[in-house]
Amino acid sequence: MTESAPIMAANPLWHRLDNGLLQLVTWTARLGGLMLLMVGFFVLYEVVCRYVFQSPTLWVMDYSIYFVMWAVLLGSAYTMRTRGHVLVDVVINKVSPANRRVVQICIHTVILAFALTITAAGVHSCVRAYQMKELTMSALYIPLYYPMSSIPVGFGLMALEELATLFNLILLKSSDTRRKEEALP
């Protein structure tokens, strides 16, 4: 049981919201994993077509790139929730336990600002690509906003995770390690 569990029990609305966010990012991570599996099948199909039938495809490279983009960005929020990203904890470990939470709040505020900035820029780019009817530069001519929309979706999910983390650090006064146990089996 995490140290924020008693506080979360006293805040049933926050508990429901946080569980909803957990379900959302778990679902998106699983979707990302499925997309990576599909990329494996795409590449296998390309290898068979190219080397067995001497007839390469036009679509495998493009779809593989776009699916990997989506998979990475859909899985990033889940990775944030389970603290799976690389953490350079040299500074945090040198700070006294009393000040550690303050340092964590500063770090997560910077991450949130970055995620919101990329989300806003991604939305702006997608809207512009849609309005200008921009297409990919491949033989498939896919509307560019399809692959580009992975950026605001992925970074938007990461921003939601950072908001939840900051809520726990600031208002619930919990530690930053509260959700490591939520990793998929």
C-alpha positions as CSV (number, residue, x, y, z in Angstrom):
1,M,0.0,0.0,0.0
2,T,1.4,3.4,-0.9
3,E,1.7,6.2,1.6
4,S,-0.9,8.2,-0.3
5,A,-3.5,5.4,0.0
6,P,-5.2,6.9,3.2
7,I,-5.4,10.3,1.6
8,M,-6.8,8.9,-1.6
9,A,-9.4,6.9,0.4
10,A,-10.5,10.3,1.8
11,N,-10.7,11.7,-1.7
12,P,-13.0,9.3,-3.6
13,L,-13.3,11.7,-6.6
14,W,-9.5,11.9,-7.0
15,H,-9.3,8.1,-6.6
16,R,-11.8,7.6,-9.4
17,L,-10.1,10.1,-11.7
18,D,-6.6,8.6,-11.0
19,N,-8.0,5.0,-11.7
20,G,-9.6,6.3,-14.9
21,L,-6.3,7.8,-16.0
22,L,-4.6,4.5,-15.1
23,Q,-7.1,2.6,-17.2
24,L,-6.6,5.0,-20.1
25,V,-2.8,4.9,-20.2
26,T,-2.9,1.1,-19.7
27,W,-5.2,0.8,-22.7
28,T,-3.1,3.1,-24.8
29,A,0.1,1.2,-23.9
30,R,-1.5,-2.1,-24.9
31,L,-2.7,-0.5,-28.2
32,G,0.9,0.7,-28.7
33,G,2.2,-2.9,-28.1
34,L,-0.3,-4.2,-30.6
35,M,0.9,-1.7,-33.1
36,L,4.5,-2.9,-32.6
37,L,3.3,-6.4,-33.1
38,M,1.6,-5.4,-36.4
39,V,4.8,-3.7,-37.5
40,G,6.6,-7.1,-37.1
41,F,4.0,-8.7,-39.3
42,F,4.3,-5.9,-41.9
43,V,8.0,-6.3,-42.1
44,L,7.7,-10.1,-42.4
45,Y,5.2,-9.6,-45.2
46,E,7.6,-7.2,-46.9
47,V,10.5,-9.6,-46.6
48,V,8.4,-12.5,-48.2
49,C,7.1,-10.2,-51.0
50,R,10.5,-8.8,-51.7
51,Y,12.7,-11.8,-51.6
52,V,10.4,-14.7,-52.4
53,F,8.1,-13.1,-54.9
54,Q,10.5,-10.3,-56.1
55,S,7.6,-7.8,-55.7
56,P,8.2,-5.3,-52.9
57,T,5.3,-3.4,-51.5
58,L,4.8,0.4,-51.5
59,W,3.1,0.7,-48.1
60,V,5.1,-1.3,-45.5
61,M,7.8,1.3,-44.9
62,D,5.3,4.1,-44.4
63,Y,2.9,2.2,-42.2
64,S,5.7,0.8,-40.2
65,I,7.1,4.2,-39.4
66,Y,3.7,5.7,-38.6
67,F,2.8,2.7,-36.4
68,V,6.1,2.9,-34.5
69,M,5.5,6.7,-34.0
70,W,2.1,6.0,-32.6
71,A,3.2,3.0,-30.5
72,V,6.0,5.0,-28.8
73,L,3.9,8.0,-28.0
74,L,0.9,5.9,-26.8
75,G,3.2,4.0,-24.5
76,S,5.0,7.0,-23.1
77,A,2.3,8.1,-20.6
78,Y,2.1,4.5,-19.2
79,T,5.9,4.5,-18.9
80,M,5.7,7.8,-17.0
81,R,3.1,6.4,-14.6
82,T,5.2,3.3,-13.8
83,R,8.4,5.4,-13.6
84,G,10.0,3.5,-16.5
85,H,11.7,6.4,-18.1
86,V,15.4,7.0,-17.4
87,L,15.9,9.0,-14.2
88,V,19.1,10.7,-13.3
89,D,18.7,10.7,-9.6
90,V,22.1,12.2,-8.6
91,V,20.6,15.5,-7.5
92,I,17.5,14.0,-5.8
93,N,19.7,11.6,-3.8
94,K,21.9,14.4,-2.6
95,V,19.0,16.4,-1.3
96,S,17.7,15.9,2.2
97,P,14.5,13.9,2.5
98,A,12.7,17.1,3.7
99,N,13.6,18.9,0.4
100,R,13.3,16.0,-1.9
101,R,9.6,16.6,-2.5
102,V,10.4,20.2,-3.5
103,V,13.0,19.1,-6.0
104,Q,10.5,16.5,-7.4
105,I,7.8,19.2,-7.7
106,C,10.3,21.4,-9.7
107,I,11.3,18.5,-11.9
108,H,7.7,17.5,-12.7
109,T,6.7,21.1,-13.3
110,V,9.4,21.4,-16.0
111,I,8.2,18.1,-17.5
112,L,4.6,19.3,-17.5
113,A,5.6,22.6,-19.1
114,F,7.5,20.7,-21.8
115,A,4.6,18.2,-22.4
116,L,2.1,21.0,-22.7
117,T,4.3,23.0,-25.1
118,I,4.8,20.0,-27.4
119,T,1.1,19.2,-27.2
120,A,0.1,22.8,-28.1
121,A,2.6,22.9,-31.0
122,G,1.5,19.5,-32.2
123,V,-2.2,20.5,-32.2
124,H,-1.2,23.7,-34.1
125,S,0.8,21.7,-36.7
126,C,-2.0,19.1,-37.1
127,V,-4.6,21.8,-37.7
128,R,-2.4,23.5,-40.2
129,A,-1.7,20.2,-42.0
130,Y,-5.4,19.5,-42.1
131,Q,-6.3,23.0,-43.4
132,M,-3.5,23.0,-46.0
133,K,-4.4,19.4,-47.1
134,E,-0.8,18.4,-46.7
135,L,0.1,14.9,-47.7
136,T,3.1,12.6,-46.9
137,M,5.9,12.6,-49.4
138,S,5.5,8.9,-50.1
139,A,3.8,7.1,-52.9
140,L,0.7,6.6,-50.7
141,Y,-0.1,10.3,-50.2
142,I,-1.5,9.8,-46.7
143,P,-2.9,13.0,-45.1
144,L,-0.1,14.3,-43.0
145,Y,-2.2,15.1,-40.0
146,Y,-2.8,11.3,-39.4
147,P,0.8,10.5,-38.4
148,M,1.3,14.0,-36.9
149,S,-1.6,13.6,-34.5
150,S,0.4,11.1,-32.6
151,I,2.4,13.9,-31.1
152,P,-0.4,15.9,-29.4
153,V,-2.1,12.7,-28.3
154,G,1.0,11.2,-26.8
155,F,2.3,14.3,-25.2
156,G,-1.3,15.2,-24.0
157,L,-1.4,11.9,-22.2
158,M,2.0,12.5,-20.7
159,A,0.8,16.0,-19.5
160,L,-2.2,14.4,-17.8
161,E,0.2,12.0,-16.0
162,E,2.4,14.8,-14.9
163,L,-0.7,16.7,-13.6
164,A,-1.7,13.7,-11.6
165,T,1.9,13.4,-10.2
166,L,2.0,17.0,-9.3
167,F,-1.5,16.7,-7.6
168,N,-0.1,13.9,-5.5
169,L,3.1,15.7,-4.6
170,I,1.6,19.1,-3.8
171,L,-1.9,18.5,-2.5
172,L,-1.7,15.0,-1.2
173,K,1.9,15.4,0.0
174,S,2.8,11.9,-1.2
175,S,6.1,10.6,-2.6
176,D,6.8,10.5,-6.3
177,T,7.2,6.7,-6.2
178,R,3.5,6.1,-5.5
179,R,2.7,4.2,-8.8
180,K,5.5,1.9,-9.5
181,E,3.4,-1.1,-8.4
182,E,0.9,-0.4,-11.2
183,A,3.0,-1.9,-14.0
184,L,1.4,-4.4,-16.3
185,P,2.1,-8.0,-15.4
